[in-house]
Amino acid sequence: MYSNVTLRSVCLLLGLLASLHTGHAGQAETVAANNTLTPAETAQGWRSLFDGRTLAGWQPDGTAVWRVEDGTISVNTDADTHGDLRSMEAFSDYQVKVDFWTEKRTSNSGIYLRCTASPAAPGGRSCYEVNISDASDAFPTGSIVNVQSTLPDFRADSSGRWNTLDITAEGSHFVVLLNGRKTVDARDGKLSAGTIGLQGSGSGLLRFRNIKIRTLARSAGL
């Protein structure tokens, strides 16, 4: 017969192995959850704009080399290497969510909304830009450039960690949430539809993941 001490040791060992297995499974589930939709999101009309493996549905513009790395859209930028990545599909009224990671406080990126060809600058584009630039003097991270700034009330400290932008563009009404905090609630009617873009500017590493969108039916008066 086994002694109580031996049985107790075996039970402890089995418990330890089970906890290690559960921990690894939990990590796998977390990774698998990125760039996918939950059943609830699918039911609410969300769809993914990034599959986690390829740049299908996106096209680069500029000298930056965009790539898929560890389930993220990544790019390294410097003074001579910069450019944007734009969706091949145009959108009008929608809610879009994007996770982003920047290497430095001085990193410079952004999420472009409703980008269209600019008649004033051949080859250029007119867009709304939700800025990702903690150090910006005028429009820090979470602002919409030339529409509404987070200053003087708030300046984000987002570099070196994952953050989430939740942006709603419905008619002339724009709402931006940064990590759940409302940073913009403004109106501007210059652009009504266009592509979505990721900006690759400044210097350092930029990463994006979990790019999800759902279209909205415009409310009356917007």
Secondary structure, 3 states (H helix, E strand, C coil): CCCHHHHHHHHHHHHHHHHHHHHHHHHHHHHHHCCCCCHHHHHCCCEECCCCCCCCCEEEEECCCCEEECCEEEEEEECCECEEEEEEEEECCEEEEEEEEECCCCCEEEEEEEEEECCCCCCCEEEEEEEECCCCCCCCCCCECCCECCCCCCCCCCCCCCEEEEEEEECCEEEEEECCEEEEEEECCCCCCEEEEEEEECCEEEEEEEEEEEECCCCCCC
